[in-house]
Amino acid sequence: MPIIIAAKTLTTHIVGVEIDPDMAGLARENVARNGLENRITVMNADLRALADVYPEGAFSVVISNPPYRKAGAGRPSPIEARETARAESATLTELLRVSRRLAGACGRIFYVYPVARLQEMLEECGAAALRPKRLRFMRAKADATAKFFMIELGAEGGLSIEETILTRREDGKA
């Protein structure tokens, strides 16, 4: 994700966080191969520890595409790295708390989450003193039900629900 953000924005410094040491190593390798070491830092860390590393409001934008499945729910993968990528190591409550601290009063927070957890997201946002600003559903086909949503959060609210987007082109390609 940091490489895509670097390619599409003028952001001067991006911090990527990956809990899996092997995946963090691969991310660092990709950053180096793309010549982006001066703009992207990849940390091998648990997101819950970030509140102790960075001061409140250290980031203007916090983006997360976290594991969607609650730990212990669903069918676990026998491959440890895949399970780490798919099941929460930090709860939604913890993710919101850390994101709120890192973004501070002026920063913006962006997540992608499954629609099945939308109500939980909205309830937890209220508990974390975060307000939804924008909400957009995503679906694979024009006639399909939305499976995911993108949400922008901040200390101030005023919810705008945007038009649903297709995640695949009409020809079936992503």
C-alpha positions as CSV (number, residue, x, y, z in Angstrom):
1,M,0.0,0.0,0.0
2,P,2.8,2.5,0.8
3,I,4.2,2.1,-2.7
4,I,0.9,2.8,-4.3
5,I,0.4,5.9,-2.1
6,A,3.9,7.1,-3.0
7,A,3.1,6.7,-6.7
8,K,-0.2,8.5,-6.6
9,T,0.6,11.4,-4.2
10,L,3.3,13.9,-3.4
11,T,3.5,12.6,0.2
12,T,7.1,13.1,1.4
13,H,7.2,10.5,4.2
14,I,5.1,7.3,4.5
15,V,5.4,4.8,7.3
16,G,4.1,1.3,6.6
17,V,3.5,-1.1,9.5
18,E,3.5,-4.9,9.2
19,I,3.3,-7.3,12.1
20,D,4.7,-10.3,10.2
21,P,8.5,-10.1,10.1
22,D,8.8,-11.9,6.7
23,M,6.2,-9.7,5.1
24,A,7.9,-6.6,6.6
25,G,11.1,-7.7,5.0
26,L,9.5,-8.2,1.6
27,A,7.9,-4.8,1.9
28,R,11.3,-3.2,2.6
29,E,12.7,-5.1,-0.4
30,N,9.9,-3.7,-2.6
31,V,10.5,-0.2,-1.3
32,A,14.2,-0.5,-2.2
33,R,13.6,-2.0,-5.6
34,N,11.3,1.0,-6.4
35,G,13.9,3.5,-5.1
36,L,11.6,4.8,-2.5
37,E,13.8,4.5,0.7
38,N,13.8,8.3,1.0
39,R,10.0,8.4,1.2
40,I,8.9,5.1,2.8
41,T,9.9,3.5,6.0
42,V,8.5,0.0,6.8
43,M,8.3,-1.0,10.5
44,N,7.9,-4.5,11.7
45,A,5.6,-3.8,14.6
46,D,2.2,-4.5,16.2
47,L,0.0,-1.5,15.6
48,R,-0.9,-1.4,19.3
49,A,2.7,-0.3,20.1
50,L,2.5,2.7,17.8
51,A,0.9,4.8,20.4
52,D,4.1,4.5,22.4
53,V,6.3,5.3,19.5
54,Y,4.7,8.4,18.0
55,P,3.2,11.4,19.7
56,E,-0.5,12.3,19.4
57,G,-1.3,13.8,16.0
58,A,2.0,12.6,14.4
59,F,0.3,11.7,11.1
60,S,-2.0,13.7,8.9
61,V,-3.4,10.6,7.4
62,V,-3.8,7.0,8.8
63,I,-4.8,4.3,6.3
64,S,-5.5,0.7,7.2
65,N,-6.6,-2.3,5.2
66,P,-6.6,-4.6,8.3
67,P,-7.5,-8.3,8.5
68,Y,-11.2,-8.5,8.3
69,R,-12.0,-11.6,10.3
70,K,-12.1,-11.5,14.1
71,A,-9.5,-13.7,15.7
72,G,-11.0,-17.2,16.3
73,A,-13.8,-16.7,13.8
74,G,-14.3,-18.5,10.6
75,R,-12.1,-21.2,9.2
76,P,-8.4,-20.6,10.0
77,S,-5.7,-21.1,7.4
78,P,-3.2,-23.8,8.1
79,I,-0.5,-21.4,6.7
80,E,0.6,-19.2,9.6
81,A,1.4,-16.1,7.4
82,R,-1.9,-16.3,5.6
83,E,-3.8,-16.6,9.0
84,T,-1.9,-13.6,10.3
85,A,-2.9,-11.6,7.2
86,R,-6.6,-12.6,7.5
87,A,-7.4,-12.7,11.2
88,E,-7.2,-9.7,13.6
89,S,-4.3,-9.5,15.9
90,A,-5.7,-6.2,17.2
91,T,-9.4,-5.7,17.7
92,L,-11.3,-3.0,15.9
93,T,-11.5,-1.1,19.2
94,E,-7.7,-1.1,19.4
95,L,-7.2,-0.2,15.8
96,L,-9.6,2.8,16.2
97,R,-7.9,3.9,19.5
98,V,-4.4,3.9,18.0
99,S,-5.6,5.5,14.7
100,R,-7.3,8.3,16.7
101,R,-4.1,9.0,18.7
102,L,-1.9,9.0,15.6
103,A,-4.3,11.2,13.6
104,G,-5.0,13.6,16.5
105,A,-7.6,16.3,16.2
106,C,-6.8,17.3,12.7
107,G,-5.8,14.0,10.9
108,R,-7.9,11.8,8.7
109,I,-8.4,8.0,9.0
110,F,-9.3,5.7,6.1
111,Y,-10.2,2.0,6.3
112,V,-11.5,-0.7,4.1
113,Y,-13.8,-3.2,5.9
114,P,-16.4,-5.8,5.1
115,V,-20.0,-4.6,5.0
116,A,-20.9,-7.3,7.5
117,R,-19.0,-5.3,10.1
118,L,-20.4,-1.8,9.3
119,Q,-22.7,-1.6,12.3
120,E,-19.8,-2.6,14.6
121,M,-17.6,0.0,12.9
122,L,-20.1,2.8,13.5
123,E,-20.6,1.8,17.1
124,E,-16.9,1.5,17.8
125,C,-16.3,4.9,16.1
126,G,-18.6,6.6,18.5
127,A,-16.9,4.9,21.5
128,A,-13.5,6.1,20.1
129,A,-14.7,9.7,19.7
130,L,-14.4,9.4,15.9
131,R,-17.0,10.6,13.4
132,P,-17.6,9.1,10.0
133,K,-17.0,11.7,7.3
134,R,-17.4,9.7,4.1
135,L,-18.7,6.2,3.4
136,R,-18.5,4.4,0.1
137,F,-19.6,0.8,-0.7
138,M,-17.7,-1.4,-3.1
139,R,-18.9,-4.3,-5.2
140,A,-17.4,-6.6,-7.8
141,K,-20.2,-6.3,-10.4
142,A,-23.0,-3.8,-11.1
143,D,-25.7,-6.3,-10.1
144,A,-23.8,-7.7,-7.1
145,T,-24.3,-6.9,-3.4
146,A,-21.6,-4.7,-1.9
147,K,-19.2,-6.8,0.1
148,F,-16.8,-4.0,1.4
149,F,-16.9,-0.4,2.3
150,M,-14.4,2.4,2.5
151,I,-14.8,4.9,5.4
152,E,-13.1,8.2,6.2
153,L,-13.1,9.1,9.9
154,G,-12.0,12.2,11.9
155,A,-12.5,14.0,15.1
156,E,-15.2,16.1,13.4
157,G,-18.0,14.5,11.4
158,G,-20.7,15.2,8.9
159,L,-21.4,11.9,7.0
160,S,-21.5,11.9,3.2
161,I,-22.5,8.6,1.6
162,E,-20.9,8.4,-1.8
163,E,-21.8,6.4,-4.9
164,T,-21.0,2.7,-4.8
165,I,-17.9,1.8,-6.9
166,L,-17.1,-1.3,-8.9
167,T,-13.9,-3.1,-7.9
168,R,-13.8,-4.8,-11.3
169,R,-14.2,-3.5,-14.8
170,E,-17.2,-4.6,-16.8
171,D,-14.9,-7.0,-18.8
172,G,-14.2,-8.8,-15.5
173,K,-10.7,-7.6,-14.9
174,A,-9.7,-6.0,-11.6
